[in-house]
Amino acid sequence: MGEDVMKRLLCTILFLSLLACSSIFAYSICDGQVTFSIPSELEVQSGVYKEINELFAQNLERSGYDCVLQQKGLNDFDPDAMGRYCRILIRRMIDSSAAILTNELYRDMFGLFSKTEQKDFFDEFFDALMGRLVINEIRDYGTCDIGGKFAIYYGVVRESVSDQGDVLLYSCMIPCGETIFTIEAAYRISEEKRFAPAVKQFFDTLQFNVSEAEYLSSVKIPGTARSFLWPEANPSWTVTAKDSFGTSRVAISDQLLMRGYLASVGVATFNKAQTTYRSVYPGTLLNNGYKTYSQSALPGKKLLENKTSNGVGSLRYSYRDSSSGITVYGLGKYFFVDDYTLISLEFEYLDEALDEIKEIIKSFGINY
């Protein structure tokens, strides 16, 4: 019995030791948004060496990294480490204007780019990240998954600043809504066998813990206690008419091209119940929408639906974008949500955005 207790005690001690060891190699930065394991060949830049390096980095306008990994021993000015080169540079940037552009949305929308548009994007990406470097060779560029997130990367061979052999450099951008991460991983090609496994280990253990904005937010319908889903949490309502009959407002979301659609919602709030005309007004709005469509000069336009059913006016059409050749769809929905409130929903969208649009429509209690 005593022997069994001892075995369990030893197992418990071993288990706790393993947990302690694993926590040593789990490193967290950026307020816990980024975690990774530190390979045995590398260390986090710190101490006097970091102070000296940051001083030079400021002069070269390359400061501001949240974390720098480097060959082990460099912090102690070890002669052997001083003769080698490996860096992993991690930076976090915040851009509140990009809050609605989630990581998955970047993935979806990038897939819509033509090969020419993708090449133009990578050329701009290259100029932004590599403009100050002497590049000998472009190795690779494209998209991939890093830490479970969609990422854009560029790989080049650049000249060594210290004339000790060319350096292989990969620059990556991981957009997560308003939080954008960039990672640069580099080592001398002559030291690839030593440092390539370390860089791979870093990327294999890299994880992101970022709270991104929801695709759709709950918004109150003006003049009612009801809510609906919309791509902006605080839409800007513009009063378009106000008289003895009631008030009309409209909110237009025209900054959603990266999400694959444009949208507007109109709300007409009547001062008196419109029970008599509930079947009339949706048809009137539908006719107005159809008139606008029929008089437009949209290339290759096709009418897909123009009818009123169960008190809902529905207009659907398509046309071909003249610059890209991509098919664009148009959609209008006109209906009452109660005896006082008339809604008009209008969208122009790419096919990939249809699921999100259906979710918006469904939130009003009607079918697509």
Contacts in CASP RR format, 6 or more apart in sequence:
PFRMAT RR
TARGET T0000
AUTHOR 0000-0000-0000
METHOD contacts of the structure
MODEL  1
MGEDVMKRLLCTILFLSLLACSSIFAYSICDGQVTFSIPSELEVQSGVYK
EINELFAQNLERSGYDCVLQQKGLNDFDPDAMGRYCRILIRRMIDSSAAI
LTNELYRDMFGLFSKTEQKDFFDEFFDALMGRLVINEIRDYGTCDIGGKF
AIYYGVVRESVSDQGDVLLYSCMIPCGETIFTIEAAYRISEEKRFAPAVK
QFFDTLQFNVSEAEYLSSVKIPGTARSFLWPEANPSWTVTAKDSFGTSRV
AISDQLLMRGYLASVGVATFNKAQTTYRSVYPGTLLNNGYKTYSQSALPG
KKLLENKTSNGVGSLRYSYRDSSSGITVYGLGKYFFVDDYTLISLEFEYL
DEALDEIKEIIKSFGINY
25 37 0 8 1.000
25 38 0 8 1.000
26 35 0 8 1.000
26 36 0 8 1.000
26 37 0 8 1.000
27 35 0 8 1.000
27 36 0 8 1.000
27 37 0 8 1.000
27 38 0 8 1.000
27 44 0 8 1.000
27 67 0 8 1.000
28 34 0 8 1.000
28 35 0 8 1.000
29 35 0 8 1.000
29 66 0 8 1.000
29 67 0 8 1.000
29 90 0 8 1.000
30 66 0 8 1.000
30 67 0 8 1.000
30 90 0 8 1.000
30 92 0 8 1.000
30 181 0 8 1.000
32 209 0 8 1.000
33 92 0 8 1.000
33 179 0 8 1.000
33 208 0 8 1.000
33 209 0 8 1.000
33 210 0 8 1.000
34 66 0 8 1.000
34 67 0 8 1.000
34 90 0 8 1.000
34 92 0 8 1.000
34 181 0 8 1.000
34 206 0 8 1.000
34 207 0 8 1.000
34 208 0 8 1.000
34 209 0 8 1.000
35 205 0 8 1.000
35 206 0 8 1.000
35 207 0 8 1.000
35 209 0 8 1.000
36 202 0 8 1.000
36 205 0 8 1.000
36 206 0 8 1.000
36 207 0 8 1.000
37 201 0 8 1.000
37 202 0 8 1.000
37 205 0 8 1.000
38 44 0 8 1.000
38 69 0 8 1.000
38 202 0 8 1.000
39 197 0 8 1.000
39 198 0 8 1.000
39 199 0 8 1.000
39 201 0 8 1.000
39 202 0 8 1.000
40 72 0 8 1.000
40 198 0 8 1.000
41 71 0 8 1.000
41 72 0 8 1.000
41 86 0 8 1.000
41 194 0 8 1.000
41 195 0 8 1.000
41 197 0 8 1.000
41 198 0 8 1.000
42 69 0 8 1.000
42 70 0 8 1.000
42 71 0 8 1.000
42 72 0 8 1.000
42 86 0 8 1.000
42 88 0 8 1.000
42 198 0 8 1.000
42 202 0 8 1.000
43 69 0 8 1.000
43 70 0 8 1.000
43 71 0 8 1.000
43 72 0 8 1.000
43 73 0 8 1.000
43 74 0 8 1.000
43 75 0 8 1.000
44 67 0 8 1.000
44 68 0 8 1.000
44 69 0 8 1.000
45 53 0 8 1.000
45 67 0 8 1.000
45 68 0 8 1.000
45 69 0 8 1.000
45 70 0 8 1.000
45 74 0 8 1.000
45 75 0 8 1.000
46 75 0 8 1.000
47 75 0 8 1.000
48 75 0 8 1.000
49 74 0 8 1.000
49 75 0 8 1.000
49 77 0 8 1.000
50 68 0 8 1.000
50 75 0 8 1.000
53 68 0 8 1.000
54 63 0 8 1.000
57 63 0 8 1.000
57 64 0 8 1.000
57 65 0 8 1.000
60 132 0 8 1.000
64 91 0 8 1.000
65 89 0 8 1.000
65 90 0 8 1.000
65 91 0 8 1.000
66 90 0 8 1.000
66 91 0 8 1.000
66 92 0 8 1.000
67 89 0 8 1.000
67 90 0 8 1.000
68 87 0 8 1.000
68 88 0 8 1.000
68 89 0 8 1.000
68 90 0 8 1.000
69 86 0 8 1.000
69 87 0 8 1.000
69 88 0 8 1.000
69 89 0 8 1.000
69 90 0 8 1.000
69 202 0 8 1.000
70 86 0 8 1.000
70 87 0 8 1.000
70 88 0 8 1.000
71 81 0 8 1.000
71 84 0 8 1.000
71 85 0 8 1.000
71 86 0 8 1.000
71 195 0 8 1.000
72 81 0 8 1.000
73 80 0 8 1.000
73 81 0 8 1.000
74 81 0 8 1.000
74 82 0 8 1.000
83 164 0 8 1.000
84 188 0 8 1.000
84 191 0 8 1.000
84 194 0 8 1.000
84 195 0 8 1.000
85 160 0 8 1.000
85 162 0 8 1.000
85 164 0 8 1.000
85 167 0 8 1.000
85 186 0 8 1.000
85 187 0 8 1.000
85 188 0 8 1.000
85 191 0 8 1.000
86 186 0 8 1.000
86 187 0 8 1.000
86 188 0 8 1.000
86 191 0 8 1.000
86 194 0 8 1.000
86 195 0 8 1.000
86 198 0 8 1.000
86 199 0 8 1.000
87 184 0 8 1.000
87 185 0 8 1.000
87 186 0 8 1.000
87 187 0 8 1.000
88 183 0 8 1.000
88 184 0 8 1.000
88 185 0 8 1.000
88 186 0 8 1.000
88 199 0 8 1.000
88 202 0 8 1.000
89 182 0 8 1.000
89 183 0 8 1.000
89 184 0 8 1.000
89 185 0 8 1.000
90 181 0 8 1.000
90 182 0 8 1.000
90 183 0 8 1.000
91 181 0 8 1.000
91 182 0 8 1.000
91 183 0 8 1.000
92 179 0 8 1.000
92 180 0 8 1.000
92 181 0 8 1.000
93 179 0 8 1.000
93 180 0 8 1.000
93 181 0 8 1.000
93 182 0 8 1.000
94 178 0 8 1.000
94 179 0 8 1.000
94 180 0 8 1.000
95 178 0 8 1.000
95 180 0 8 1.000
96 178 0 8 1.000
97 178 0 8 1.000
98 175 0 8 1.000
98 177 0 8 1.000
98 178 0 8 1.000
98 180 0 8 1.000
99 177 0 8 1.000
99 178 0 8 1.000
99 213 0 8 1.000
100 177 0 8 1.000
100 213 0 8 1.000
100 215 0 8 1.000
100 231 0 8 1.000
100 232 0 8 1.000
100 255 0 8 1.000
100 256 0 8 1.000
100 258 0 8 1.000
100 259 0 8 1.000
101 175 0 8 1.000
101 177 0 8 1.000
101 258 0 8 1.000
101 259 0 8 1.000
102 176 0 8 1.000
102 177 0 8 1.000
102 212 0 8 1.000
102 213 0 8 1.000
102 215 0 8 1.000
103 149 0 8 1.000
103 150 0 8 1.000
103 174 0 8 1.000
103 175 0 8 1.000
103 176 0 8 1.000
103 177 0 8 1.000
103 210 0 8 1.000
103 212 0 8 1.000
104 150 0 8 1.000
105 215 0 8 1.000
105 258 0 8 1.000
105 259 0 8 1.000
106 150 0 8 1.000
106 175 0 8 1.000
106 258 0 8 1.000
107 143 0 8 1.000
107 150 0 8 1.000
108 352 0 8 1.000
109 258 0 8 1.000
109 259 0 8 1.000
109 260 0 8 1.000
109 352 0 8 1.000
110 118 0 8 1.000
110 143 0 8 1.000
110 150 0 8 1.000
110 152 0 8 1.000
112 260 0 8 1.000
112 326 0 8 1.000
112 350 0 8 1.000
112 352 0 8 1.000
113 121 0 8 1.000
114 324 0 8 1.000
118 142 0 8 1.000
121 152 0 8 1.000
122 141 0 8 1.000
122 142 0 8 1.000
122 152 0 8 1.000
122 154 0 8 1.000
125 141 0 8 1.000
125 152 0 8 1.000
125 154 0 8 1.000
125 173 0 8 1.000
126 138 0 8 1.000
126 141 0 8 1.000
126 154 0 8 1.000
126 156 0 8 1.000
129 154 0 8 1.000
129 171 0 8 1.000
129 182 0 8 1.000
129 184 0 8 1.000
130 154 0 8 1.000
130 156 0 8 1.000
130 158 0 8 1.000
130 171 0 8 1.000
133 156 0 8 1.000
133 158 0 8 1.000
133 159 0 8 1.000
133 169 0 8 1.000
134 158 0 8 1.000
134 159 0 8 1.000
135 156 0 8 1.000
135 157 0 8 1.000
135 158 0 8 1.000
135 159 0 8 1.000
136 156 0 8 1.000
136 157 0 8 1.000
136 158 0 8 1.000
136 159 0 8 1.000
136 166 0 8 1.000
137 156 0 8 1.000
137 157 0 8 1.000
138 154 0 8 1.000
138 155 0 8 1.000
138 156 0 8 1.000
139 155 0 8 1.000
139 156 0 8 1.000
139 157 0 8 1.000
139 168 0 8 1.000
140 153 0 8 1.000
140 154 0 8 1.000
140 155 0 8 1.000
141 153 0 8 1.000
141 154 0 8 1.000
141 155 0 8 1.000
142 152 0 8 1.000
142 153 0 8 1.000
142 154 0 8 1.000
143 150 0 8 1.000
143 151 0 8 1.000
143 152 0 8 1.000
143 153 0 8 1.000
144 151 0 8 1.000
144 153 0 8 1.000
145 151 0 8 1.000
146 153 0 8 1.000
146 172 0 8 1.000
146 174 0 8 1.000
146 183 0 8 1.000
146 203 0 8 1.000
146 206 0 8 1.000
147 174 0 8 1.000
147 203 0 8 1.000
147 206 0 8 1.000
147 207 0 8 1.000
147 208 0 8 1.000
148 207 0 8 1.000
148 208 0 8 1.000
149 174 0 8 1.000
149 176 0 8 1.000
149 208 0 8 1.000
150 174 0 8 1.000
150 175 0 8 1.000
151 172 0 8 1.000
151 173 0 8 1.000
151 174 0 8 1.000
152 172 0 8 1.000
152 173 0 8 1.000
152 175 0 8 1.000
153 170 0 8 1.000
153 171 0 8 1.000
153 172 0 8 1.000
153 173 0 8 1.000
154 170 0 8 1.000
154 171 0 8 1.000
155 168 0 8 1.000
155 169 0 8 1.000
155 170 0 8 1.000
155 171 0 8 1.000
156 168 0 8 1.000
156 169 0 8 1.000
157 166 0 8 1.000
157 167 0 8 1.000
157 168 0 8 1.000
157 169 0 8 1.000
157 189 0 8 1.000
158 166 0 8 1.000
158 167 0 8 1.000
158 169 0 8 1.000
158 186 0 8 1.000
159 166 0 8 1.000
159 167 0 8 1.000
160 166 0 8 1.000
160 167 0 8 1.000
160 188 0 8 1.000
164 188 0 8 1.000
165 188 0 8 1.000
165 189 0 8 1.000
165 190 0 8 1.000
166 188 0 8 1.000
166 189 0 8 1.000
167 186 0 8 1.000
167 187 0 8 1.000
167 188 0 8 1.000
167 189 0 8 1.000
168 186 0 8 1.000
168 187 0 8 1.000
168 188 0 8 1.000
168 189 0 8 1.000
168 192 0 8 1.000
169 184 0 8 1.000
169 185 0 8 1.000
169 186 0 8 1.000
170 184 0 8 1.000
170 185 0 8 1.000
170 186 0 8 1.000
171 182 0 8 1.000
171 183 0 8 1.000
171 184 0 8 1.000
172 182 0 8 1.000
172 183 0 8 1.000
172 184 0 8 1.000
172 185 0 8 1.000
173 180 0 8 1.000
173 181 0 8 1.000
173 182 0 8 1.000
174 180 0 8 1.000
174 181 0 8 1.000
174 182 0 8 1.000
174 183 0 8 1.000
174 208 0 8 1.000
175 181 0 8 1.000
176 208 0 8 1.000
176 210 0 8 1.000
176 212 0 8 1.000
177 210 0 8 1.000
177 212 0 8 1.000
177 213 0 8 1.000
178 213 0 8 1.000
179 210 0 8 1.000
179 212 0 8 1.000
181 208 0 8 1.000
185 199 0 8 1.000
185 202 0 8 1.000
185 203 0 8 1.000
187 194 0 8 1.000
187 195 0 8 1.000
187 196 0 8 1.000
187 199 0 8 1.000
188 195 0 8 1.000
215 231 0 8 1.000
215 259 0 8 1.000
215 356 0 8 1.000
216 229 0 8 1.000
216 230 0 8 1.000
216 231 0 8 1.000
216 356 0 8 1.000
216 359 0 8 1.000
216 360 0 8 1.000
216 363 0 8 1.000
217 229 0 8 1.000
217 230 0 8 1.000
217 231 0 8 1.000
217 232 0 8 1.000
217 233 0 8 1.000
218 227 0 8 1.000
218 228 0 8 1.000
218 229 0 8 1.000
219 227 0 8 1.000
219 228 0 8 1.000
219 229 0 8 1.000
219 230 0 8 1.000
219 232 0 8 1.000
219 233 0 8 1.000
219 234 0 8 1.000
219 235 0 8 1.000
220 226 0 8 1.000
220 227 0 8 1.000
221 227 0 8 1.000
221 228 0 8 1.000
221 267 0 8 1.000
221 337 0 8 1.000
221 341 0 8 1.000
221 343 0 8 1.000
222 237 0 8 1.000
222 249 0 8 1.000
222 267 0 8 1.000
222 269 0 8 1.000
223 267 0 8 1.000
223 269 0 8 1.000
223 341 0 8 1.000
224 269 0 8 1.000
224 337 0 8 1.000
224 338 0 8 1.000
224 340 0 8 1.000
224 341 0 8 1.000
226 337 0 8 1.000
226 338 0 8 1.000
227 363 0 8 1.000
228 265 0 8 1.000
228 360 0 8 1.000
228 363 0 8 1.000
228 364 0 8 1.000
229 359 0 8 1.000
229 360 0 8 1.000
229 363 0 8 1.000
230 251 0 8 1.000
230 253 0 8 1.000
230 263 0 8 1.000
230 265 0 8 1.000
230 360 0 8 1.000
231 253 0 8 1.000
231 256 0 8 1.000
231 259 0 8 1.000
231 263 0 8 1.000
231 356 0 8 1.000
231 360 0 8 1.000
232 251 0 8 1.000
232 253 0 8 1.000
235 251 0 8 1.000
235 253 0 8 1.000
235 265 0 8 1.000
236 251 0 8 1.000
237 249 0 8 1.000
237 250 0 8 1.000
237 251 0 8 1.000
237 267 0 8 1.000
238 249 0 8 1.000
238 250 0 8 1.000
238 251 0 8 1.000
238 252 0 8 1.000
239 247 0 8 1.000
239 248 0 8 1.000
239 249 0 8 1.000
240 248 0 8 1.000
240 249 0 8 1.000
240 250 0 8 1.000
241 247 0 8 1.000
241 248 0 8 1.000
242 248 0 8 1.000
244 271 0 8 1.000
245 270 0 8 1.000
245 271 0 8 1.000
245 272 0 8 1.000
246 268 0 8 1.000
246 269 0 8 1.000
246 270 0 8 1.000
246 271 0 8 1.000
247 268 0 8 1.000
247 269 0 8 1.000
248 266 0 8 1.000
248 267 0 8 1.000
248 268 0 8 1.000
248 269 0 8 1.000
249 266 0 8 1.000
249 267 0 8 1.000
249 268 0 8 1.000
249 269 0 8 1.000
250 264 0 8 1.000
250 265 0 8 1.000
250 266 0 8 1.000
250 267 0 8 1.000
251 264 0 8 1.000
251 265 0 8 1.000
251 266 0 8 1.000
252 263 0 8 1.000
252 264 0 8 1.000
253 262 0 8 1.000
253 263 0 8 1.000
253 264 0 8 1.000
254 262 0 8 1.000
256 262 0 8 1.000
256 263 0 8 1.000
259 353 0 8 1.000
259 356 0 8 1.000
260 349 0 8 1.000
260 350 0 8 1.000
260 352 0 8 1.000
260 353 0 8 1.000
261 347 0 8 1.000
261 348 0 8 1.000
261 349 0 8 1.000
261 350 0 8 1.000
261 353 0 8 1.000
261 356 0 8 1.000
261 357 0 8 1.000
262 347 0 8 1.000
262 348 0 8 1.000
262 349 0 8 1.000
263 345 0 8 1.000
263 346 0 8 1.000
263 347 0 8 1.000
263 357 0 8 1.000
263 360 0 8 1.000
264 344 0 8 1.000
264 345 0 8 1.000
264 346 0 8 1.000
264 347 0 8 1.000
265 343 0 8 1.000
265 344 0 8 1.000
265 345 0 8 1.000
265 346 0 8 1.000
266 343 0 8 1.000
266 344 0 8 1.000
266 345 0 8 1.000
267 341 0 8 1.000
267 342 0 8 1.000
267 343 0 8 1.000
268 281 0 8 1.000
268 341 0 8 1.000
268 342 0 8 1.000
268 343 0 8 1.000
268 344 0 8 1.000
269 340 0 8 1.000
269 341 0 8 1.000
270 340 0 8 1.000
270 341 0 8 1.000
270 342 0 8 1.000
271 340 0 8 1.000
272 340 0 8 1.000
273 339 0 8 1.000
273 340 0 8 1.000
274 281 0 8 1.000
274 336 0 8 1.000
274 339 0 8 1.000
274 340 0 8 1.000
274 342 0 8 1.000
275 339 0 8 1.000
278 311 0 8 1.000
278 336 0 8 1.000
278 339 0 8 1.000
279 308 0 8 1.000
279 311 0 8 1.000
281 334 0 8 1.000
281 336 0 8 1.000
281 342 0 8 1.000
282 308 0 8 1.000
282 311 0 8 1.000
282 312 0 8 1.000
282 313 0 8 1.000
282 334 0 8 1.000
282 335 0 8 1.000
282 336 0 8 1.000
282 342 0 8 1.000
283 308 0 8 1.000
283 313 0 8 1.000
283 334 0 8 1.000
285 313 0 8 1.000
285 334 0 8 1.000
285 342 0 8 1.000
285 344 0 8 1.000
286 306 0 8 1.000
286 307 0 8 1.000
286 308 0 8 1.000
286 313 0 8 1.000
286 314 0 8 1.000
286 315 0 8 1.000
286 332 0 8 1.000
286 334 0 8 1.000
289 315 0 8 1.000
289 332 0 8 1.000
290 306 0 8 1.000
290 315 0 8 1.000
293 301 0 8 1.000
293 303 0 8 1.000
293 315 0 8 1.000
293 317 0 8 1.000
298 317 0 8 1.000
298 319 0 8 1.000
299 319 0 8 1.000
299 320 0 8 1.000
299 321 0 8 1.000
299 322 0 8 1.000
300 319 0 8 1.000
300 320 0 8 1.000
301 317 0 8 1.000
301 318 0 8 1.000
301 319 0 8 1.000
302 317 0 8 1.000
302 318 0 8 1.000
302 319 0 8 1.000
303 316 0 8 1.000
303 317 0 8 1.000
304 316 0 8 1.000
304 317 0 8 1.000
304 318 0 8 1.000
304 329 0 8 1.000
305 314 0 8 1.000
305 315 0 8 1.000
305 316 0 8 1.000
305 317 0 8 1.000
306 314 0 8 1.000
306 315 0 8 1.000
306 316 0 8 1.000
307 313 0 8 1.000
307 314 0 8 1.000
308 314 0 8 1.000
311 335 0 8 1.000
311 336 0 8 1.000
312 333 0 8 1.000
312 334 0 8 1.000
312 335 0 8 1.000
312 366 0 8 1.000
312 367 0 8 1.000
313 332 0 8 1.000
313 333 0 8 1.000
313 334 0 8 1.000
313 335 0 8 1.000
314 332 0 8 1.000
314 333 0 8 1.000
314 334 0 8 1.000
315 330 0 8 1.000
315 331 0 8 1.000
315 332 0 8 1.000
315 333 0 8 1.000
316 329 0 8 1.000
316 330 0 8 1.000
316 331 0 8 1.000
316 332 0 8 1.000
317 329 0 8 1.000
317 330 0 8 1.000
318 327 0 8 1.000
318 328 0 8 1.000
318 329 0 8 1.000
318 330 0 8 1.000
319 327 0 8 1.000
319 328 0 8 1.000
320 326 0 8 1.000
320 327 0 8 1.000
320 328 0 8 1.000
321 327 0 8 1.000
321 328 0 8 1.000
326 350 0 8 1.000
327 350 0 8 1.000
327 351 0 8 1.000
328 348 0 8 1.000
328 349 0 8 1.000
328 350 0 8 1.000
329 347 0 8 1.000
329 348 0 8 1.000
329 349 0 8 1.000
329 350 0 8 1.000
329 351 0 8 1.000
329 354 0 8 1.000
330 346 0 8 1.000
330 347 0 8 1.000
330 348 0 8 1.000
330 349 0 8 1.000
331 345 0 8 1.000
331 346 0 8 1.000
331 347 0 8 1.000
331 348 0 8 1.000
331 349 0 8 1.000
331 357 0 8 1.000
332 344 0 8 1.000
332 345 0 8 1.000
332 346 0 8 1.000
332 347 0 8 1.000
333 343 0 8 1.000
333 344 0 8 1.000
333 345 0 8 1.000
333 346 0 8 1.000
333 361 0 8 1.000
333 364 0 8 1.000
333 366 0 8 1.000
334 342 0 8 1.000
334 343 0 8 1.000
334 344 0 8 1.000
334 345 0 8 1.000
335 342 0 8 1.000
335 343 0 8 1.000
335 364 0 8 1.000
335 366 0 8 1.000
336 342 0 8 1.000
336 343 0 8 1.000
337 343 0 8 1.000
337 364 0 8 1.000
337 365 0 8 1.000
343 364 0 8 1.000
345 360 0 8 1.000
345 361 0 8 1.000
345 364 0 8 1.000
347 357 0 8 1.000
349 357 0 8 1.000
357 368 0 8 1.000
358 368 0 8 1.000
361 367 0 8 1.000
361 368 0 8 1.000
362 368 0 8 1.000
END
